[in-house]
Amino acid sequence: MSGNLNTPIRPGDEARVPGHVAIIMDGNGRWARQRGQIRLAGHRAGVKSVRRAIEFAGRHGIGQLTLFAFSSENWKRPETEVSGLMELFSWALSNETKHLAENNIRFRVVGDISRFPENVRSAIAEAEKATAGNTGLRLVIAANYGGRWDIASAARILVRRARAGEISEDDVSEDLVTASLAVTDDVDLLIRTGGERRISNFLLWQLAYSEIYISDVLWPDFDSKVFQTALDYYRGRERRFGRTSEQVQERTL
């Protein structure tokens, strides 16, 4: 990482900057196949795109960036690819933690990491601890994560609280469910690379009112120009949240 990740936003741009951007980083395998390389080569190349996305988000005042790194379904992939991904994850954490800390980025991993090797879990814990006090960009990595898993986990939390007498059935609300999720912030803009038009069990609850931008660019080729195009798309959208266009315009006057 390089450069200042805390560049001031231009006056008047604040309302047009998405507070929470989530990205489904798709296309690593296809990128490698097009070049006659093994799939893991695509994942390695994708690490550079992660750096570029983090730097862009920091420069443009985005509050939270959530990256879908490894889904709960990815365990079905070939064992060599999964083990290679674990090694790459550990390597990336070891090499990037210092840069995250220096750039005031708070790092967190969400998902069931109990299946990960001990060295990966240790690297995650160290990175989270090293950046816990940072107040800039919130970087969330979804690893062994699934949207259904997240909602089911929240339901178990609420059941335990009800059994303990902390809450009653009537207390259960959308806000309470949201507060019990692994990711508690609604997504303003979802970006998916690789051209696929599905959300792949990612942040199902949090995407309820998200703007969705699909790019045909494969993840290793994702750069600031593609991110800027997605941001321009977002800025051109009218976010009504159930209201009419006239009501939205009245609220902005």
N, C-alpha and C positions, 0 to 999 in steps of 0.2 A: 504494500500500500504506500501511496505517496500523496503529497499535497495536503491542503487544509480541508478537512471534512466538515468544518463548521462555518462555511462561508455564509454571510448574512443573506437573507432572502430580500429580493427587491421589494420596495414598498408597493402594496396593492396585490402582491402575488400570494399572500398567506392563505386566503380562502380557496385558491385554486390548486394548492398543493395537497395531495392526499396524505392524511395522517398515518395511514397504515397501508402499505403495499405488500402483497403476497405474490410469490412467483413459483410456478411449477416449472422446474428446470428440466425440460424434456429435449431429447434429441442427441444425447451424448453417444449412444450406441450407433445411431445412423450416421453421425458425423465421422466416427471411426471407420465404419464399414465403407463409406464412400472413398476413404483413403487407403483401403486395404489393410487397416490396422485392427488390433483386437479391441473389444469394447472398452476395456479398462483405459486404453489410450484416450478415448473420448472423455471419460470421467476426469482423467488428469488434466486435459485441456480445459475442462469445465471449471476447474478451480480458479483459473485466471478470470473467467467471466464472473465468478462469485466476487472476486476482489473488485472488478469494475463496477458491479452492481452496488456494492457497499459504498464505494467512493462516490458514486453518483447520488445515492440516497442521502449521504451525509452532506454533500454540497448543496443539494436542493431542499434541505429542511424537512425531509420526510421523517416522521417521528419513529415509525417502526417498520422494519423490513423482515418479513417472515419467508424463509426459503424452504421449499419441500425437498429435502436431501435424500430421504430414504423412507419409503412407505412401508406399512405393515405387510403389504403384499409382495414387496421386493425380495423377501426371503425365498420366494419360489424360483428365483433366478439361479443360474449355474453356481455351484459352490465356489468355483475359482473366482467368479466375478464378485460374489458377496464378500469373500475373504479379502480380495483386493480392495474393495470399497472400504472395508474396515481399516486396513492398513493406510489407505489414502486419507481417511477421516482423521486418524490419529496423527499422521504426519502434518496435515494441514493445521490442526489445532496447535500442535507444538510449535509450528513456524509462524502462526499468525497471532497468537495470544498477545505477544508484546506489542504488536502494531495496533491491535484493538484497544489495549489499555492506553497507549499513547495518544490515540485519537478520540478518547472519551466515549468509546462505544461500549455499551453494556451487552454482554453476550449471554444467551440462555438457550438450552436445548429442551424441547418438549417432545414427549413420546415415551414409550416403554423401553428404556435403555437397559433393562435388566438382562436382555439377551446378548448385549454387546460384550466383547472381550474386556478383560479387566483393564488393559492399557488404554482402551478407548474411553471407558468410564472414568478412569483417573484423569485423562487429558481433559475431558468435559468438565469435571469438578474443578480442576485447576484453572481453566479458562473462565468459568463462571465466578470463581472466587476472586481472580485477579481483576475482573471488570465490574464487580458488584457495586462499587461506589460511583461508577461513571454516570453522567447525566445527559449524554448526547444521544445519538441514534441507538435505538433498542434493536439489536440483531437477534432474531429468533430462528433457530434451525430446527425444523421438524424432522426427527429421525426415529424410525420405527413408529411412525405416527399414522393414525387414520382418523378421519372425522367421526366415524361411528364409535371407534374406541374412545375418543374424547367425550362424546355425549354419554356413553355408557359409564365412563369413569365419573362424570359429573353426577349421574343418577345415583351411583353407589355412595358418593360423598353425601348427597342429600338424604339418602335412606339412613346412613349412619347417624347423621345429625338429628333426624327425626326420632330414631330409636333412643338417642341420648337425651331426648327431651329439649333439644336446643331450638327446634322449629316444629311447626305443626303442618299438616297437609295443606291448610289454607295459606301458609306462608310461601309455598312454592310458586315462584313467578318466573317470568322470562329473565328478569334481572338477576334473580338468585341462581338460576341455571347458568347464566353467562359468567357470573362470579366464580362458579365451581369448575369452569373449563380450564384446560391447560393454557389456552390462548383466550384472553378475556376481552381483547379489543376487536370490534367489528372491522372487517376489511373494506377499505374504500376502493381500492383498485387491485384486481387480480390480473396478473400477466401469465400467460402460458406460451412457452416457446415450442417449436417443433410442429406447429400446425394442427395438433389434435384439438378437438372441440369437446372436451369433457373435463370435469373437475377432479376425477380420480380419487374420490373419498378424502378430499383435502378441505379442512376447515368448513365442514358442511353447515354448521350453525352460524359461523362468523361471516359467511359469504351471502347471507340473506339479501342484502341490499348492495352488494358490490358491483361496480362497473367491471366488465370483463373484456380484456384485450388479448386477442390471439395473434401471435406472430408465427410466420412460417420459418423464421430464422432458427436454426438449431442452436442449442444452448452454448456450445463452445464459441459460437460466432456472435453471441449477444454482447453488445457494447453500448456506449453512452448514446449513440444515435438511435438505436432501437428503443432504449429506455426513454429517451426524449420523445420519440414518436408516441409511445404508450402514454406518457404524461400529457402530451398535447391532446391525445384522444380523450383522456379523462377531463381535461379542462374544457373541452368542447361539449361535454355531456351536461344535460340538465337533470340534476338529482332531485326528484320530486318526493320520494318516500311516501307515495300514496296521494299527495296533493296534486292539484291541477297546475298547469304552467302559470296561470294567472296568479294563483296563490303564491307560488315560488317567487314570482317577480315582485309581488307586493312586499314579501318578507325582505327582499334585497334593497328596497328603496329606502 
